[in-house]
Amino acid sequence: MAQLISRLRVWRGAVLLLAGIYFLVPMAASVWFSIDDVNGIGFDAYTGLLSAPGFTDSLWLTLGLAAVTVVVLLLLLVPAMIAVRLGSPRLRPVLEVVCTLPLVVPPVALTAGLIGVLRWGPDYLMDTPFFQTFVFIQQPEFPLVLVIAYVLMALPLAYRALDAGLRAVDVRTLVEAARNCGASWPRAVFAVILPNLRGALLNASFLTLALVLGEFTAASILGYEPFSVWIYSVGNSQGQMSVAVSVLSLLITWVLLLLLAAAGRERHHKTATS
């Protein structure tokens, strides 16, 4: 038994070592490329980010789109999933199929469909109030049409994260207990169910944020310039700065993931000790 455990530890260490090499070697090569200079080592690619044209605008636009996407996605999914579990369990397969359907639709096809709708709207809705809606969602300052695309793309990821959280919680028992204690339906949801779904909500939010930060296809085809498109455009003329931005965005994503994992472990520890 002890020999088997030692072999498992060796194989686990070997797998972790290979995984570390697989991820860290390209990362190290990217960092070296971004600081390599004819005069030695320079950090101009990093120090010049804040003054680079379009950097702050594209970054704030992406963060704003990510925040709105997370809010819209959670407002759509959380009530629907809780209502299905409490009132209509037979509709769970239908909801699952609808939410995972975007997985089989490529982003290019999804964007082409959005373009078709955006072209169809002005032709048939010119004399109706909906025409201004089509104009409003395509404003370059904050294109809500990208939020629609991001919500559809992130729907399967967020659904799986929330579904895993709901499977780990006996929602019906919690609601019945809260209702027996005199709580209203809104209070039962906000004070009892949602605190138990904090980890699932954080997972869904993080996955959505990561998708929005890295999504390129829809924004590029629709003609907008969020952070990922800006990185691509800068890479055509300033390769080192483009790689520096990519490294920083990847590090930020890793930090967010570590914070999320730490928050989940802290909550699990508090629950276990209590």
DRENROTI-549967 format. One record per residue (C-alpha): residue number from 1; y, z, x. Coordinates in nm, 2 decimals, decimal comma. Each point is the difference from the previous one (the first is absolute). Last residue first. Layout:
! residues N
<pt><i>NUM</i><Y>Y</Y><Z>Z</Z><X>X</X></pt>
...
***
This chain:
! residues 274
<pt><i>274</i><Y>2,60</Y><Z>1,22</Z><X>-1,92</X></pt>
<pt><i>273</i><Y>-0,13</Y><Z>-0,07</Z><X>0,35</X></pt>
<pt><i>272</i><Y>-0,17</Y><Z>-0,33</Z><X>-0,11</X></pt>
<pt><i>271</i><Y>0,31</Y><Z>-0,12</Z><X>-0,19</X></pt>
<pt><i>270</i><Y>0,23</Y><Z>0,08</Z><X>0,28</X></pt>
<pt><i>269</i><Y>-0,23</Y><Z>-0,18</Z><X>0,25</X></pt>
<pt><i>268</i><Y>-0,02</Y><Z>-0,31</Z><X>-0,23</X></pt>
<pt><i>267</i><Y>0,38</Y><Z>-0,01</Z><X>-0,03</X></pt>
<pt><i>266</i><Y>0,04</Y><Z>0,03</Z><X>0,37</X></pt>
<pt><i>265</i><Y>-0,26</Y><Z>-0,27</Z><X>0,06</X></pt>
<pt><i>264</i><Y>0,17</Y><Z>-0,24</Z><X>-0,24</X></pt>
<pt><i>263</i><Y>0,34</Y><Z>0,06</Z><X>0,15</X></pt>
<pt><i>262</i><Y>-0,14</Y><Z>-0,06</Z><X>0,35</X></pt>
<pt><i>261</i><Y>-0,15</Y><Z>-0,33</Z><X>-0,12</X></pt>
<pt><i>260</i><Y>0,33</Y><Z>-0,11</Z><X>-0,15</X></pt>
<pt><i>259</i><Y>0,19</Y><Z>0,10</Z><X>0,31</X></pt>
<pt><i>258</i><Y>-0,26</Y><Z>-0,20</Z><X>0,21</X></pt>
<pt><i>257</i><Y>0,04</Y><Z>-0,30</Z><X>-0,22</X></pt>
<pt><i>256</i><Y>0,38</Y><Z>0,02</Z><X>0,01</X></pt>
<pt><i>255</i><Y>-0,01</Y><Z>0,02</Z><X>0,38</X></pt>
<pt><i>254</i><Y>-0,24</Y><Z>-0,30</Z><X>0,02</X></pt>
<pt><i>253</i><Y>0,23</Y><Z>-0,21</Z><X>-0,22</X></pt>
<pt><i>252</i><Y>0,30</Y><Z>0,10</Z><X>0,21</X></pt>
<pt><i>251</i><Y>-0,19</Y><Z>-0,10</Z><X>0,32</X></pt>
<pt><i>250</i><Y>-0,08</Y><Z>-0,34</Z><X>-0,16</X></pt>
<pt><i>249</i><Y>0,36</Y><Z>-0,06</Z><X>-0,09</X></pt>
<pt><i>248</i><Y>0,11</Y><Z>0,10</Z><X>0,35</X></pt>
<pt><i>247</i><Y>-0,26</Y><Z>-0,24</Z><X>0,16</X></pt>
<pt><i>246</i><Y>0,11</Y><Z>-0,28</Z><X>-0,23</X></pt>
<pt><i>245</i><Y>0,36</Y><Z>0,06</Z><X>0,08</X></pt>
<pt><i>244</i><Y>-0,07</Y><Z>-0,02</Z><X>0,37</X></pt>
<pt><i>243</i><Y>-0,21</Y><Z>-0,31</Z><X>-0,04</X></pt>
<pt><i>242</i><Y>0,30</Y><Z>-0,18</Z><X>-0,17</X></pt>
<pt><i>241</i><Y>0,24</Y><Z>0,13</Z><X>0,26</X></pt>
<pt><i>240</i><Y>-0,22</Y><Z>-0,14</Z><X>0,28</X></pt>
<pt><i>239</i><Y>-0,03</Y><Z>-0,34</Z><X>-0,17</X></pt>
<pt><i>238</i><Y>0,37</Y><Z>-0,06</Z><X>-0,06</X></pt>
<pt><i>237</i><Y>0,05</Y><Z>-0,35</Z><X>-0,14</X></pt>
<pt><i>236</i><Y>-0,29</Y><Z>-0,08</Z><X>-0,23</X></pt>
<pt><i>235</i><Y>-0,10</Y><Z>0,36</Z><X>-0,01</X></pt>
<pt><i>234</i><Y>0,32</Y><Z>0,09</Z><X>-0,17</X></pt>
<pt><i>233</i><Y>-0,10</Y><Z>-0,21</Z><X>-0,30</X></pt>
<pt><i>232</i><Y>-0,34</Y><Z>0,16</Z><X>-0,02</X></pt>
<pt><i>231</i><Y>0,14</Y><Z>0,35</Z><X>0,02</X></pt>
<pt><i>230</i><Y>0,26</Y><Z>-0,09</Z><X>-0,27</X></pt>
<pt><i>229</i><Y>-0,28</Y><Z>-0,12</Z><X>-0,22</X></pt>
<pt><i>228</i><Y>-0,18</Y><Z>0,34</Z><X>0,04</X></pt>
<pt><i>227</i><Y>0,31</Y><Z>0,20</Z><X>-0,06</X></pt>
<pt><i>226</i><Y>0,12</Y><Z>-0,17</Z><X>-0,32</X></pt>
<pt><i>225</i><Y>0,15</Y><Z>-0,35</Z><X>0,01</X></pt>
<pt><i>224</i><Y>-0,03</Y><Z>-0,19</Z><X>-0,33</X></pt>
<pt><i>223</i><Y>-0,09</Y><Z>-0,36</Z><X>-0,06</X></pt>
<pt><i>222</i><Y>-0,27</Y><Z>0,02</Z><X>-0,26</X></pt>
<pt><i>221</i><Y>-0,25</Y><Z>-0,14</Z><X>0,25</X></pt>
<pt><i>220</i><Y>0,09</Y><Z>0,26</Z><X>0,26</X></pt>
<pt><i>219</i><Y>0,01</Y><Z>0,29</Z><X>-0,23</X></pt>
<pt><i>218</i><Y>-0,34</Y><Z>-0,08</Z><X>-0,15</X></pt>
<pt><i>217</i><Y>-0,17</Y><Z>-0,06</Z><X>0,33</X></pt>
<pt><i>216</i><Y>0,13</Y><Z>0,27</Z><X>0,22</X></pt>
<pt><i>215</i><Y>-0,13</Y><Z>0,34</Z><X>-0,12</X></pt>
<pt><i>214</i><Y>-0,01</Y><Z>0,26</Z><X>0,28</X></pt>
<pt><i>213</i><Y>0,25</Y><Z>0,26</Z><X>-0,11</X></pt>
<pt><i>212</i><Y>-0,09</Y><Z>-0,05</Z><X>-0,37</X></pt>
<pt><i>211</i><Y>-0,37</Y><Z>0,04</Z><X>0,07</X></pt>
<pt><i>210</i><Y>0,05</Y><Z>0,32</Z><X>0,21</X></pt>
<pt><i>209</i><Y>0,22</Y><Z>0,15</Z><X>-0,28</X></pt>
<pt><i>208</i><Y>-0,26</Y><Z>-0,08</Z><X>-0,26</X></pt>
<pt><i>207</i><Y>-0,28</Y><Z>0,16</Z><X>0,20</X></pt>
<pt><i>206</i><Y>0,22</Y><Z>0,30</Z><X>0,06</X></pt>
<pt><i>205</i><Y>0,10</Y><Z>0,04</Z><X>-0,36</X></pt>
<pt><i>204</i><Y>-0,37</Y><Z>-0,02</Z><X>-0,12</X></pt>
<pt><i>203</i><Y>-0,11</Y><Z>0,25</Z><X>0,26</X></pt>
<pt><i>202</i><Y>0,29</Y><Z>0,24</Z><X>-0,09</X></pt>
<pt><i>201</i><Y>-0,09</Y><Z>-0,02</Z><X>-0,37</X></pt>
<pt><i>200</i><Y>-0,37</Y><Z>0,06</Z><X>0,08</X></pt>
<pt><i>199</i><Y>0,09</Y><Z>0,30</Z><X>0,21</X></pt>
<pt><i>198</i><Y>0,23</Y><Z>0,14</Z><X>-0,27</X></pt>
<pt><i>197</i><Y>-0,25</Y><Z>-0,06</Z><X>-0,28</X></pt>
<pt><i>196</i><Y>-0,06</Y><Z>0,37</Z><X>-0,07</X></pt>
<pt><i>195</i><Y>0,38</Y><Z>0,06</Z><X>-0,03</X></pt>
<pt><i>194</i><Y>0,01</Y><Z>-0,29</Z><X>-0,24</X></pt>
<pt><i>193</i><Y>-0,26</Y><Z>0,14</Z><X>-0,24</X></pt>
<pt><i>192</i><Y>0,13</Y><Z>0,35</Z><X>-0,07</X></pt>
<pt><i>191</i><Y>0,38</Y><Z>0,03</Z><X>0,00</X></pt>
<pt><i>190</i><Y>0,09</Y><Z>-0,36</Z><X>-0,07</X></pt>
<pt><i>189</i><Y>-0,29</Y><Z>-0,10</Z><X>-0,23</X></pt>
<pt><i>188</i><Y>-0,03</Y><Z>0,33</Z><X>-0,19</X></pt>
<pt><i>187</i><Y>0,38</Y><Z>0,02</Z><X>-0,03</X></pt>
<pt><i>186</i><Y>0,01</Y><Z>-0,34</Z><X>-0,16</X></pt>
<pt><i>185</i><Y>-0,28</Y><Z>0,09</Z><X>-0,24</X></pt>
<pt><i>184</i><Y>0,15</Y><Z>0,33</Z><X>-0,10</X></pt>
<pt><i>183</i><Y>-0,13</Y><Z>0,32</Z><X>0,15</X></pt>
<pt><i>182</i><Y>-0,12</Y><Z>0,28</Z><X>-0,23</X></pt>
<pt><i>181</i><Y>-0,28</Y><Z>0,15</Z><X>0,21</X></pt>
<pt><i>180</i><Y>-0,25</Y><Z>-0,19</Z><X>-0,19</X></pt>
<pt><i>179</i><Y>0,19</Y><Z>-0,32</Z><X>0,09</X></pt>
<pt><i>178</i><Y>-0,02</Y><Z>0,08</Z><X>0,37</X></pt>
<pt><i>177</i><Y>-0,38</Y><Z>0,07</Z><X>-0,02</X></pt>
<pt><i>176</i><Y>-0,05</Y><Z>-0,32</Z><X>-0,20</X></pt>
<pt><i>175</i><Y>0,20</Y><Z>-0,19</Z><X>0,26</X></pt>
<pt><i>174</i><Y>-0,20</Y><Z>0,14</Z><X>0,29</X></pt>
<pt><i>173</i><Y>-0,33</Y><Z>-0,06</Z><X>-0,17</X></pt>
<pt><i>172</i><Y>0,08</Y><Z>-0,36</Z><X>-0,08</X></pt>
<pt><i>171</i><Y>0,13</Y><Z>-0,07</Z><X>0,36</X></pt>
<pt><i>170</i><Y>-0,30</Y><Z>0,12</Z><X>0,18</X></pt>
<pt><i>169</i><Y>0,13</Y><Z>-0,09</Z><X>0,34</X></pt>
<pt><i>168</i><Y>-0,18</Y><Z>-0,18</Z><X>0,28</X></pt>
<pt><i>167</i><Y>-0,04</Y><Z>-0,32</Z><X>-0,20</X></pt>
<pt><i>166</i><Y>0,38</Y><Z>0,00</Z><X>-0,06</X></pt>
<pt><i>165</i><Y>0,07</Y><Z>0,00</Z><X>0,37</X></pt>
<pt><i>164</i><Y>-0,24</Y><Z>-0,28</Z><X>0,07</X></pt>
<pt><i>163</i><Y>0,16</Y><Z>-0,20</Z><X>-0,29</X></pt>
<pt><i>162</i><Y>0,35</Y><Z>0,06</Z><X>0,14</X></pt>
<pt><i>161</i><Y>-0,10</Y><Z>-0,15</Z><X>0,34</X></pt>
<pt><i>160</i><Y>-0,19</Y><Z>-0,29</Z><X>-0,16</X></pt>
<pt><i>159</i><Y>0,29</Y><Z>-0,08</Z><X>-0,24</X></pt>
<pt><i>158</i><Y>0,25</Y><Z>0,01</Z><X>0,28</X></pt>
<pt><i>157</i><Y>-0,19</Y><Z>-0,25</Z><X>0,21</X></pt>
<pt><i>156</i><Y>-0,07</Y><Z>-0,23</Z><X>-0,30</X></pt>
<pt><i>155</i><Y>0,36</Y><Z>0,00</Z><X>-0,12</X></pt>
<pt><i>154</i><Y>0,16</Y><Z>-0,06</Z><X>0,34</X></pt>
<pt><i>153</i><Y>0,01</Y><Z>-0,37</Z><X>-0,03</X></pt>
<pt><i>152</i><Y>0,13</Y><Z>0,00</Z><X>-0,36</X></pt>
<pt><i>151</i><Y>0,26</Y><Z>0,26</Z><X>0,07</X></pt>
<pt><i>150</i><Y>0,11</Y><Z>-0,19</Z><X>0,31</X></pt>
<pt><i>149</i><Y>0,05</Y><Z>-0,32</Z><X>-0,20</X></pt>
<pt><i>148</i><Y>0,20</Y><Z>0,18</Z><X>-0,27</X></pt>
<pt><i>147</i><Y>0,21</Y><Z>0,18</Z><X>0,27</X></pt>
<pt><i>146</i><Y>0,06</Y><Z>-0,34</Z><X>0,16</X></pt>
<pt><i>145</i><Y>0,15</Y><Z>-0,13</Z><X>-0,32</X></pt>
<pt><i>144</i><Y>0,23</Y><Z>0,30</Z><X>0,01</X></pt>
<pt><i>143</i><Y>0,19</Y><Z>-0,17</Z><X>0,27</X></pt>
<pt><i>142</i><Y>0,26</Y><Z>0,25</Z><X>0,13</X></pt>
<pt><i>141</i><Y>0,31</Y><Z>-0,16</Z><X>0,16</X></pt>
<pt><i>140</i><Y>-0,15</Y><Z>-0,35</Z><X>-0,04</X></pt>
<pt><i>139</i><Y>0,01</Y><Z>0,03</Z><X>-0,38</X></pt>
<pt><i>138</i><Y>-0,31</Y><Z>-0,15</Z><X>-0,15</X></pt>
<pt><i>137</i><Y>-0,08</Y><Z>0,27</Z><X>-0,26</X></pt>
<pt><i>136</i><Y>0,35</Y><Z>-0,04</Z><X>-0,14</X></pt>
<pt><i>135</i><Y>-0,01</Y><Z>-0,38</Z><X>-0,05</X></pt>
<pt><i>134</i><Y>-0,32</Y><Z>0,02</Z><X>-0,19</X></pt>
<pt><i>133</i><Y>0,14</Y><Z>0,28</Z><X>-0,21</X></pt>
<pt><i>132</i><Y>0,31</Y><Z>-0,20</Z><X>-0,07</X></pt>
<pt><i>131</i><Y>-0,21</Y><Z>-0,27</Z><X>-0,15</X></pt>
<pt><i>130</i><Y>-0,17</Y><Z>0,26</Z><X>-0,22</X></pt>
<pt><i>129</i><Y>0,32</Y><Z>0,03</Z><X>-0,21</X></pt>
<pt><i>128</i><Y>-0,08</Y><Z>-0,34</Z><X>-0,15</X></pt>
<pt><i>127</i><Y>0,17</Y><Z>-0,34</Z><X>0,03</X></pt>
<pt><i>126</i><Y>-0,16</Y><Z>-0,10</Z><X>0,33</X></pt>
<pt><i>125</i><Y>-0,34</Y><Z>0,14</Z><X>-0,09</X></pt>
<pt><i>124</i><Y>-0,21</Y><Z>-0,32</Z><X>0,01</X></pt>
<pt><i>123</i><Y>0,12</Y><Z>-0,17</Z><X>0,33</X></pt>
<pt><i>122</i><Y>0,12</Y><Z>0,33</Z><X>0,16</X></pt>
<pt><i>121</i><Y>-0,34</Y><Z>0,16</Z><X>-0,04</X></pt>
<pt><i>120</i><Y>-0,23</Y><Z>-0,28</Z><X>0,11</X></pt>
<pt><i>119</i><Y>0,12</Y><Z>0,00</Z><X>0,36</X></pt>
<pt><i>118</i><Y>-0,05</Y><Z>0,38</Z><X>0,03</X></pt>
<pt><i>117</i><Y>-0,34</Y><Z>-0,02</Z><X>-0,17</X></pt>
<pt><i>116</i><Y>-0,12</Y><Z>-0,28</Z><X>0,24</X></pt>
<pt><i>115</i><Y>0,14</Y><Z>0,20</Z><X>0,30</X></pt>
<pt><i>114</i><Y>-0,19</Y><Z>0,30</Z><X>-0,11</X></pt>
<pt><i>113</i><Y>-0,32</Y><Z>-0,20</Z><X>-0,03</X></pt>
<pt><i>112</i><Y>0,05</Y><Z>-0,14</Z><X>0,35</X></pt>
<pt><i>111</i><Y>0,05</Y><Z>0,35</Z><X>0,13</X></pt>
<pt><i>110</i><Y>-0,33</Y><Z>0,11</Z><X>-0,15</X></pt>
<pt><i>109</i><Y>-0,18</Y><Z>-0,31</Z><X>0,15</X></pt>
<pt><i>108</i><Y>0,15</Y><Z>0,08</Z><X>0,34</X></pt>
<pt><i>107</i><Y>-0,09</Y><Z>0,37</Z><X>-0,03</X></pt>
<pt><i>106</i><Y>-0,37</Y><Z>-0,10</Z><X>-0,07</X></pt>
<pt><i>105</i><Y>-0,13</Y><Z>0,11</Z><X>-0,34</X></pt>
<pt><i>104</i><Y>-0,35</Y><Z>0,16</Z><X>0,02</X></pt>
<pt><i>103</i><Y>0,15</Y><Z>0,35</Z><X>0,09</X></pt>
<pt><i>102</i><Y>0,25</Y><Z>-0,04</Z><X>-0,28</X></pt>
<pt><i>101</i><Y>-0,28</Y><Z>0,07</Z><X>-0,25</X></pt>
<pt><i>100</i><Y>-0,05</Y><Z>0,35</Z><X>0,11</X></pt>
<pt><i>99</i><Y>0,24</Y><Z>0,16</Z><X>-0,26</X></pt>
<pt><i>98</i><Y>-0,13</Y><Z>-0,21</Z><X>-0,29</X></pt>
<pt><i>97</i><Y>-0,36</Y><Z>0,05</Z><X>0,09</X></pt>
<pt><i>96</i><Y>0,05</Y><Z>0,38</Z><X>0,03</X></pt>
<pt><i>95</i><Y>0,19</Y><Z>0,02</Z><X>-0,33</X></pt>
<pt><i>94</i><Y>-0,28</Y><Z>-0,18</Z><X>-0,18</X></pt>
<pt><i>93</i><Y>-0,27</Y><Z>0,21</Z><X>0,16</X></pt>
<pt><i>92</i><Y>0,20</Y><Z>0,32</Z><X>-0,10</X></pt>
<pt><i>91</i><Y>0,04</Y><Z>-0,11</Z><X>-0,36</X></pt>
<pt><i>90</i><Y>-0,31</Y><Z>0,18</Z><X>-0,12</X></pt>
<pt><i>89</i><Y>0,16</Y><Z>0,33</Z><X>0,12</X></pt>
<pt><i>88</i><Y>0,26</Y><Z>-0,03</Z><X>-0,27</X></pt>
<pt><i>87</i><Y>0,20</Y><Z>0,32</Z><X>-0,06</X></pt>
<pt><i>86</i><Y>0,00</Y><Z>0,22</Z><X>0,30</X></pt>
<pt><i>85</i><Y>-0,11</Y><Z>-0,23</Z><X>0,28</X></pt>
<pt><i>84</i><Y>0,18</Y><Z>-0,29</Z><X>-0,15</X></pt>
<pt><i>83</i><Y>0,32</Y><Z>0,20</Z><X>-0,04</X></pt>
<pt><i>82</i><Y>-0,01</Y><Z>0,13</Z><X>0,35</X></pt>
<pt><i>81</i><Y>-0,05</Y><Z>-0,35</Z><X>0,14</X></pt>
<pt><i>80</i><Y>0,28</Y><Z>-0,15</Z><X>-0,20</X></pt>
<pt><i>79</i><Y>0,24</Y><Z>0,29</Z><X>0,07</X></pt>
<pt><i>78</i><Y>-0,07</Y><Z>-0,02</Z><X>0,38</X></pt>
<pt><i>77</i><Y>0,00</Y><Z>-0,38</Z><X>0,03</X></pt>
<pt><i>76</i><Y>0,33</Y><Z>-0,13</Z><X>-0,13</X></pt>
<pt><i>75</i><Y>0,23</Y><Z>0,28</Z><X>0,11</X></pt>
<pt><i>74</i><Y>-0,19</Y><Z>0,01</Z><X>0,34</X></pt>
<pt><i>73</i><Y>0,06</Y><Z>-0,37</Z><X>0,05</X></pt>
<pt><i>72</i><Y>0,36</Y><Z>0,00</Z><X>-0,10</X></pt>
<pt><i>71</i><Y>0,08</Y><Z>0,30</Z><X>0,23</X></pt>
<pt><i>70</i><Y>-0,19</Y><Z>-0,15</Z><X>0,29</X></pt>
<pt><i>69</i><Y>0,16</Y><Z>-0,34</Z><X>-0,04</X></pt>
<pt><i>68</i><Y>0,35</Y><Z>0,15</Z><X>-0,03</X></pt>
<pt><i>67</i><Y>-0,05</Y><Z>0,19</Z><X>0,33</X></pt>
<pt><i>66</i><Y>-0,15</Y><Z>-0,30</Z><X>0,18</X></pt>
<pt><i>65</i><Y>0,28</Y><Z>-0,23</Z><X>-0,11</X></pt>
<pt><i>64</i><Y>0,26</Y><Z>0,25</Z><X>0,12</X></pt>
<pt><i>63</i><Y>-0,19</Y><Z>0,04</Z><X>0,33</X></pt>
<pt><i>62</i><Y>-0,01</Y><Z>-0,38</Z><X>0,04</X></pt>
<pt><i>61</i><Y>0,37</Y><Z>-0,04</Z><X>-0,07</X></pt>
<pt><i>60</i><Y>0,09</Y><Z>0,28</Z><X>0,23</X></pt>
<pt><i>59</i><Y>-0,20</Y><Z>-0,17</Z><X>0,28</X></pt>
<pt><i>58</i><Y>0,14</Y><Z>-0,35</Z><X>-0,07</X></pt>
<pt><i>57</i><Y>0,36</Y><Z>0,13</Z><X>0,00</X></pt>
<pt><i>56</i><Y>-0,06</Y><Z>0,22</Z><X>0,31</X></pt>
<pt><i>55</i><Y>-0,14</Y><Z>-0,28</Z><X>0,21</X></pt>
<pt><i>54</i><Y>0,21</Y><Z>-0,29</Z><X>-0,13</X></pt>
<pt><i>53</i><Y>0,19</Y><Z>-0,07</Z><X>0,32</X></pt>
<pt><i>52</i><Y>-0,14</Y><Z>0,21</Z><X>0,29</X></pt>
<pt><i>51</i><Y>0,23</Y><Z>0,30</Z><X>0,07</X></pt>
<pt><i>50</i><Y>-0,26</Y><Z>0,26</Z><X>-0,10</X></pt>
<pt><i>49</i><Y>-0,27</Y><Z>-0,18</Z><X>0,19</X></pt>
<pt><i>48</i><Y>0,18</Y><Z>-0,04</Z><X>0,33</X></pt>
<pt><i>47</i><Y>-0,13</Y><Z>0,32</Z><X>0,15</X></pt>
<pt><i>46</i><Y>-0,36</Y><Z>-0,10</Z><X>-0,07</X></pt>
<pt><i>45</i><Y>0,00</Y><Z>-0,35</Z><X>0,15</X></pt>
<pt><i>44</i><Y>0,23</Y><Z>0,12</Z><X>0,27</X></pt>
<pt><i>43</i><Y>-0,26</Y><Z>0,25</Z><X>0,12</X></pt>
<pt><i>42</i><Y>-0,04</Y><Z>-0,14</Z><X>0,36</X></pt>
<pt><i>41</i><Y>-0,28</Y><Z>0,02</Z><X>0,25</X></pt>
<pt><i>40</i><Y>0,02</Y><Z>-0,22</Z><X>0,31</X></pt>
<pt><i>39</i><Y>0,29</Y><Z>-0,23</Z><X>0,08</X></pt>
<pt><i>38</i><Y>-0,16</Y><Z>-0,30</Z><X>-0,17</X></pt>
<pt><i>37</i><Y>-0,08</Y><Z>0,22</Z><X>-0,29</X></pt>
<pt><i>36</i><Y>-0,31</Y><Z>0,15</Z><X>-0,17</X></pt>
<pt><i>35</i><Y>0,10</Y><Z>0,25</Z><X>-0,27</X></pt>
<pt><i>34</i><Y>-0,12</Y><Z>-0,19</Z><X>-0,31</X></pt>
<pt><i>33</i><Y>-0,30</Y><Z>-0,16</Z><X>0,18</X></pt>
<pt><i>32</i><Y>-0,12</Y><Z>0,34</Z><X>0,12</X></pt>
<pt><i>31</i><Y>0,02</Y><Z>0,14</Z><X>-0,35</X></pt>
<pt><i>30</i><Y>-0,19</Y><Z>-0,29</Z><X>-0,14</X></pt>
<pt><i>29</i><Y>-0,27</Y><Z>0,03</Z><X>0,27</X></pt>
<pt><i>28</i><Y>-0,03</Y><Z>0,38</Z><X>-0,07</X></pt>
<pt><i>27</i><Y>-0,05</Y><Z>-0,07</Z><X>-0,37</X></pt>
<pt><i>26</i><Y>-0,25</Y><Z>-0,27</Z><X>0,07</X></pt>
<pt><i>25</i><Y>-0,19</Y><Z>0,25</Z><X>0,22</X></pt>
<pt><i>24</i><Y>0,04</Y><Z>0,29</Z><X>-0,24</X></pt>
<pt><i>23</i><Y>-0,18</Y><Z>-0,14</Z><X>-0,31</X></pt>
<pt><i>22</i><Y>-0,32</Y><Z>-0,14</Z><X>0,14</X></pt>
<pt><i>21</i><Y>-0,01</Y><Z>0,25</Z><X>0,28</X></pt>
<pt><i>20</i><Y>0,03</Y><Z>0,29</Z><X>-0,24</X></pt>
<pt><i>19</i><Y>-0,27</Y><Z>-0,16</Z><X>-0,22</X></pt>
<pt><i>18</i><Y>-0,23</Y><Z>-0,04</Z><X>0,30</X></pt>
<pt><i>17</i><Y>0,06</Y><Z>0,36</Z><X>0,10</X></pt>
<pt><i>16</i><Y>-0,06</Y><Z>0,13</Z><X>-0,35</X></pt>
<pt><i>15</i><Y>-0,33</Y><Z>-0,19</Z><X>-0,02</X></pt>
<pt><i>14</i><Y>-0,11</Y><Z>0,14</Z><X>0,34</X></pt>
<pt><i>13</i><Y>0,09</Y><Z>0,35</Z><X>-0,10</X></pt>
<pt><i>12</i><Y>-0,19</Y><Z>-0,03</Z><X>-0,33</X></pt>
<pt><i>11</i><Y>-0,30</Y><Z>-0,14</Z><X>0,19</X></pt>
<pt><i>10</i><Y>0,01</Y><Z>0,29</Z><X>0,25</X></pt>
<pt><i>9</i><Y>0,04</Y><Z>0,25</Z><X>-0,28</X></pt>
<pt><i>8</i><Y>-0,29</Y><Z>-0,15</Z><X>-0,19</X></pt>
<pt><i>7</i><Y>-0,21</Y><Z>0,02</Z><X>0,31</X></pt>
<pt><i>6</i><Y>0,09</Y><Z>0,36</Z><X>0,05</X></pt>
<pt><i>5</i><Y>-0,09</Y><Z>0,08</Z><X>-0,36</X></pt>
<pt><i>4</i><Y>-0,34</Y><Z>-0,17</Z><X>0,04</X></pt>
<pt><i>3</i><Y>-0,07</Y><Z>0,19</Z><X>0,32</X></pt>
<pt><i>2</i><Y>0,08</Y><Z>0,33</Z><X>-0,18</X></pt>
<pt><i>1</i><Y>-0,24</Y><Z>-0,09</Z><X>-0,28</X></pt>
***
